[in-house]
Amino acid sequence: MEEVLKVENLHVSFATYGGEVHAVRGVHFKLYKGETLAIVGESGCGKSVTSQSIMGLIPKESGKVKQGAVTFKGKNLTKLSEKEMRSIRGREISMIFQDPMTALNPTLSIGDQLMEAIIQHQTVFKREAKQKVVNMLDLVGISNPRERLNQYPHQFSGGMRQRIVIAMALICQPEIIIADEPTTALDVTIQAQILELFQEIQQKIGISIILITHDLGIVAQAADRIAVMYAGKVVEIGTRKDIFYQPQHPYTKGLLNSVPRLDLEEEQLIPIPGSPPDLFSPPEGCPFAARCPYTMEICDRLYPFTNQLSLQHQVDCWLQDERAQQRKHASKHHH
């Protein structure tokens, strides 16, 4: 598998009145060519900040990449200037945002907005650009694209606007698309269509997708691999099969228990008690320890090592660690 992007030991902090918020604390993952990697976690876990770091969109006034690297084509993106990032952003790595209404300009026809994206990054003739736009709208499933070029965003439904936003991200044929909660504002049937659309596009043009979401149910069909984030760290990463059928981190299990399943008749949704830790002063040990039913003494004191369970499957949890298991009989009981 060819590696397109590599994130290593990424730390991002924000300065606020209350002090420094450690939003991302040593995140690591790889993205391979033609795959969809989902990053899943509840709001505030650092998943959007991670994607903003890749795109070079961390606000300079308050935010800072403290350490780590985001490597793309041999370059560390966190070290590039804004000008250098601009040539990559949109052309080689594109981002799709949550709300299609804010991503589109209400005063320009969609044809003009898509043409602008091409002309900004590529030298093409207007006729050629127009043909590209028509092909792209066709690819994302907008019928009669030629006739609809002159229409404005408000003349399209929410699902159609999201398709246009996807077309916009794809128009310069980037290698990577980062989709940050791309279906939050849409109803469930349209969500499913948008995710199917991602898969179709991927089969046709072999693009790599990072799908950021708080909803494990969404990634069940769309992701090849899943990274589970909690309190600024990736606590488990594995193939879709690993995460859904053999989840190892108590947090991942908790997330799965709170997703409705159609194959269980008498199902109970079990919420995870408690709330995520304060990232002003992140815990020394496992950040999930306070909410975890299996906490041992070591969990509070020391962050677990990463355990490699198989080629693709890694988990940061003391329960998987033989050394901790040996000491378990001496550990405390449940509180």
C-alpha positions as CSV (number, residue, x, y, z in Angstrom):
1,M,0.0,0.0,0.0
2,E,1.3,3.4,-1.0
3,E,1.5,5.9,1.8
4,V,0.2,9.4,0.8
5,L,0.2,11.2,4.1
6,K,1.8,10.5,7.5
7,V,1.0,12.3,10.7
8,E,3.6,11.7,13.5
9,N,3.5,12.8,17.1
10,L,1.4,15.8,16.3
11,H,0.8,18.2,19.3
12,V,-1.4,21.3,18.8
13,S,-2.2,23.8,21.6
14,F,-4.3,26.9,21.8
15,A,-3.7,29.9,24.1
16,T,-6.8,31.1,25.8
17,Y,-7.6,33.4,28.8
18,G,-7.8,30.4,31.0
19,G,-4.4,29.0,29.9
20,E,-3.2,26.6,27.3
21,V,-5.6,24.0,25.8
22,H,-3.7,20.9,24.7
23,A,-6.1,20.0,21.9
24,V,-4.0,17.4,20.1
25,R,-1.5,15.4,22.1
26,G,0.7,13.2,20.1
27,V,-1.5,12.0,17.2
28,H,-0.1,9.6,14.7
29,F,-1.6,7.8,11.7
30,K,-0.9,7.1,8.0
31,L,-3.2,7.5,5.0
32,Y,-2.8,5.2,2.1
33,K,-3.6,5.7,-1.6
34,G,-7.2,5.1,-2.5
35,E,-8.5,4.4,1.0
36,T,-11.0,6.1,3.3
37,L,-9.7,6.6,6.8
38,A,-12.3,7.7,9.3
39,I,-11.4,9.7,12.4
40,V,-14.1,9.2,15.0
41,G,-14.6,10.8,18.4
42,E,-16.9,13.1,20.3
43,S,-16.7,16.9,19.9
44,G,-13.6,18.4,21.5
45,C,-11.5,15.3,21.0
46,G,-9.2,17.0,18.6
47,K,-10.3,15.5,15.3
48,S,-11.1,18.8,13.6
49,V,-7.9,20.4,14.9
50,T,-6.0,17.5,13.4
51,S,-7.5,18.1,10.0
52,Q,-6.9,21.8,10.3
53,S,-3.2,21.1,11.0
54,I,-3.0,19.1,7.9
55,M,-4.5,21.9,5.9
56,G,-2.4,24.6,7.6
57,L,-5.6,26.2,8.9
58,I,-4.7,26.5,12.6
59,P,-5.3,30.2,13.5
60,K,-1.9,31.7,13.9
61,E,-3.0,34.2,16.7
62,S,-4.1,31.5,19.2
63,G,-3.0,28.1,17.9
64,K,0.3,26.5,17.5
65,V,1.7,23.2,16.3
66,K,4.0,22.4,19.2
67,Q,5.7,19.4,17.8
68,G,5.4,16.6,15.3
69,A,5.2,16.4,11.6
70,V,2.6,16.0,8.8
71,T,4.5,14.6,5.9
72,F,3.1,14.8,2.3
73,K,5.3,14.1,-0.7
74,G,8.4,14.4,1.4
75,K,7.5,17.8,2.9
76,N,6.5,18.6,6.4
77,L,3.4,20.6,6.0
78,T,3.5,22.2,9.4
79,K,6.8,23.9,8.4
80,L,5.5,25.5,5.2
81,S,4.7,29.2,4.7
82,E,1.2,30.3,4.0
83,K,2.1,30.9,0.4
84,E,3.5,27.4,0.0
85,M,0.5,25.9,1.7
86,R,-1.8,27.8,-0.7
87,S,-0.4,25.9,-3.6
88,I,-1.1,22.6,-1.9
89,R,-4.5,23.5,-0.4
90,G,-7.3,22.9,-2.9
91,R,-5.0,21.5,-5.5
92,E,-3.4,18.5,-3.8
93,I,-5.3,18.3,-0.5
94,S,-8.9,19.6,-0.5
95,M,-11.3,20.0,2.4
96,I,-15.1,19.7,2.5
97,F,-16.7,21.5,5.4
98,Q,-19.7,20.7,7.5
99,D,-22.2,23.2,6.2
100,P,-22.6,23.5,2.5
101,M,-24.4,26.8,2.8
102,T,-21.4,28.5,4.3
103,A,-19.0,26.9,1.8
104,L,-20.9,28.3,-1.3
105,N,-21.1,31.9,-2.2
106,P,-24.8,32.8,-2.4
107,T,-24.2,35.6,-4.9
108,L,-22.4,33.6,-7.6
109,S,-23.8,30.9,-9.8
110,I,-22.4,27.5,-9.1
111,G,-20.9,27.4,-12.6
112,D,-18.9,30.5,-11.8
113,Q,-17.8,29.2,-8.4
114,L,-16.5,26.0,-9.8
115,M,-14.8,27.7,-12.7
116,E,-13.1,30.0,-10.3
117,A,-11.6,27.1,-8.4
118,I,-10.1,25.7,-11.7
119,I,-8.8,28.9,-13.0
120,Q,-7.2,29.8,-9.7
121,H,-5.0,26.7,-9.8
122,Q,-4.7,25.7,-13.4
123,T,-4.2,27.5,-16.7
124,V,-7.1,26.4,-18.8
125,F,-9.3,28.0,-21.4
126,K,-12.7,29.0,-20.4
127,R,-14.4,26.4,-22.7
128,E,-12.2,23.7,-21.3
129,A,-12.9,24.8,-17.8
130,K,-16.6,24.7,-18.4
131,Q,-16.5,21.2,-19.8
132,K,-14.5,20.2,-16.7
133,V,-17.2,21.7,-14.4
134,V,-20.0,19.9,-16.3
135,N,-18.1,16.5,-16.0
136,M,-17.5,17.1,-12.3
137,L,-21.2,17.9,-11.6
138,D,-22.1,14.8,-13.6
139,L,-19.6,12.7,-11.5
140,V,-21.2,13.9,-8.2
141,G,-24.7,13.0,-9.5
142,I,-26.3,16.4,-10.5
143,S,-28.6,15.8,-13.4
144,N,-28.6,18.2,-16.4
145,P,-25.4,19.8,-15.2
146,R,-25.1,22.1,-18.3
147,E,-28.5,23.7,-17.7
148,R,-27.8,24.1,-14.0
149,L,-24.5,25.9,-14.2
150,N,-26.2,29.2,-14.1
151,Q,-28.3,28.5,-11.1
152,Y,-27.5,29.9,-7.6
153,P,-27.0,27.9,-4.4
154,H,-30.4,28.6,-3.0
155,Q,-32.0,26.9,-6.0
156,F,-30.6,23.5,-4.9
157,S,-31.6,21.3,-2.0
158,G,-29.3,20.7,1.0
159,G,-28.1,17.3,-0.4
160,M,-27.5,18.8,-3.9
161,R,-25.5,21.7,-2.3
162,Q,-23.4,19.2,-0.5
163,R,-22.7,17.4,-3.8
164,I,-21.7,20.8,-5.3
165,V,-19.3,21.4,-2.4
166,I,-17.8,17.9,-3.1
167,A,-17.5,18.8,-6.8
168,M,-15.7,21.9,-5.8
169,A,-13.2,20.0,-3.7
170,L,-12.6,17.5,-6.5
171,I,-12.3,19.9,-9.3
172,C,-8.5,20.3,-9.2
173,Q,-8.1,16.5,-8.9
174,P,-6.4,16.5,-5.4
175,E,-4.8,13.4,-4.0
176,I,-6.5,13.7,-0.7
177,I,-9.9,15.0,0.4
178,I,-10.6,15.8,4.1
179,A,-14.3,15.7,4.8
180,D,-15.1,17.2,8.2
181,E,-18.5,16.0,9.3
182,P,-19.7,16.3,5.7
183,T,-23.2,14.9,6.4
184,T,-24.1,16.5,9.7
185,A,-26.7,18.9,8.3
186,L,-28.4,16.3,6.1
187,D,-31.1,13.8,6.8
188,V,-30.2,10.1,7.0
189,T,-31.1,9.0,3.5
190,I,-29.1,11.8,1.9
191,Q,-26.2,11.1,4.3
192,A,-26.1,7.5,2.9
193,Q,-26.2,8.9,-0.6
194,I,-23.3,11.2,0.0
195,L,-21.2,8.5,1.5
196,E,-22.0,6.2,-1.4
197,L,-21.0,9.0,-3.7
198,F,-17.6,9.2,-1.9
199,Q,-17.1,5.5,-2.5
200,E,-18.0,5.8,-6.2
201,I,-15.7,8.7,-6.7
202,Q,-12.9,6.8,-5.0
203,Q,-13.4,3.8,-7.3
204,K,-13.3,6.1,-10.3
205,I,-10.4,8.3,-9.5
206,G,-8.5,6.5,-6.6
207,I,-8.5,9.5,-4.3
208,S,-7.6,9.1,-0.6
209,I,-10.3,10.4,1.9
210,I,-10.1,11.3,5.5
211,L,-13.6,11.3,6.9
212,I,-14.0,13.1,10.2
213,T,-17.2,12.3,12.2
214,H,-18.6,11.8,15.7
215,D,-20.8,9.1,14.4
216,L,-19.6,5.5,14.2
217,G,-22.8,4.5,12.4
218,I,-21.8,6.6,9.4
219,V,-18.4,5.1,9.0
220,A,-19.7,1.5,9.1
221,Q,-20.2,1.5,5.4
222,A,-17.7,4.1,4.2
223,A,-14.4,3.6,5.9
224,D,-11.6,1.1,5.2
225,R,-9.8,2.0,8.4
226,I,-11.0,3.8,11.6
227,A,-9.0,5.9,14.0
228,V,-10.7,6.5,17.3
229,M,-9.8,9.7,19.0
230,Y,-10.2,10.6,22.7
231,A,-8.9,13.7,24.5
232,G,-6.5,14.7,21.8
233,K,-5.0,11.2,21.2
234,V,-5.7,8.3,18.9
235,V,-6.5,5.6,21.3
236,E,-7.3,2.8,18.8
237,I,-6.8,2.4,15.1
238,G,-7.6,-0.6,12.9
239,T,-9.5,-1.8,9.9
240,R,-13.3,-1.4,9.9
241,K,-13.6,-5.1,10.8
242,D,-11.1,-4.7,13.7
243,I,-13.0,-1.8,15.2
244,F,-16.5,-3.1,14.7
245,Y,-15.9,-6.8,15.5
246,Q,-12.9,-6.8,17.8
247,P,-12.8,-3.4,19.5
248,Q,-10.1,-3.4,22.2
249,H,-10.2,0.0,23.8
250,P,-13.0,0.4,26.5
251,Y,-13.8,3.8,24.9
252,T,-14.3,2.2,21.4
253,K,-16.5,-0.4,23.0
254,G,-18.5,2.3,24.7
255,L,-19.0,4.2,21.4
256,L,-20.2,1.0,19.7
257,N,-22.7,0.3,22.6
258,S,-24.2,3.7,22.0
259,V,-24.8,3.2,18.3
260,P,-28.2,1.8,17.4
261,R,-28.0,-1.6,15.7
262,L,-30.6,-3.1,13.4
263,D,-29.5,-6.7,14.0
264,L,-30.4,-6.8,17.7
265,E,-34.0,-6.9,18.7
266,E,-34.0,-6.1,22.4
267,E,-31.3,-3.5,22.1
268,Q,-30.2,-1.1,24.8
269,L,-28.2,1.9,24.1
270,I,-25.7,2.4,26.8
271,P,-24.3,5.9,27.1
272,I,-20.8,6.3,28.5
273,P,-21.0,7.9,32.0
274,G,-19.0,10.9,32.9
275,S,-17.4,13.4,30.6
276,P,-14.1,13.9,28.8
277,P,-11.2,15.3,30.7
278,D,-10.2,19.0,30.8
279,L,-7.6,19.7,28.2
280,F,-6.2,22.6,30.1
281,S,-4.5,20.1,32.4
282,P,-4.7,16.7,30.6
283,P,-4.3,13.7,32.8
284,E,-0.9,12.0,33.1
285,G,-2.4,8.6,32.6
286,C,-5.0,7.3,30.3
287,P,-7.5,10.1,29.6
288,F,-10.4,7.6,29.7
289,A,-9.5,6.2,33.1
290,A,-12.1,8.3,35.0
291,R,-14.9,6.9,32.9
292,C,-13.6,3.4,32.4
293,P,-15.1,0.3,34.1
294,Y,-11.8,-1.6,34.0
295,T,-9.4,1.0,35.5
296,M,-6.3,-0.3,37.2
297,E,-4.0,1.7,39.4
298,I,-1.4,2.2,36.6
299,C,-4.1,3.7,34.3
300,D,-4.3,6.9,36.4
301,R,-0.5,7.2,36.6
302,L,0.9,6.4,33.2
303,Y,-0.3,6.7,29.7
304,P,-0.3,3.2,28.1
305,F,2.1,2.1,25.5
306,T,0.8,1.4,22.0
307,N,0.1,-2.3,21.6
308,Q,0.4,-3.7,18.1
309,L,-2.4,-6.3,18.0
310,S,-2.0,-7.1,14.3
311,L,-0.5,-5.5,11.2
312,Q,-3.2,-2.9,11.1
313,H,-4.6,-2.9,14.6
314,Q,-3.1,-0.8,17.4
315,V,-4.5,0.2,20.8
316,D,-3.3,2.4,23.6
317,C,-4.7,0.5,26.6
318,W,-3.1,-1.1,29.7
319,L,-5.6,-4.0,29.5
320,Q,-3.7,-5.2,26.4
321,D,-0.4,-4.9,28.1
322,E,1.0,-8.1,29.7
323,R,3.1,-6.2,32.3
324,A,0.0,-4.4,33.6
325,Q,-2.0,-7.7,33.6
326,Q,0.6,-9.3,35.8
327,R,0.2,-6.6,38.4
328,K,-3.5,-6.5,38.1
329,H,-4.2,-8.9,41.1
330,A,-2.5,-6.2,43.2
331,S,-4.6,-3.4,41.8
332,K,-7.6,-1.6,43.2
333,H,-11.2,-2.7,42.8
334,H,-13.9,-0.9,40.8
335,H,-14.9,2.4,42.4
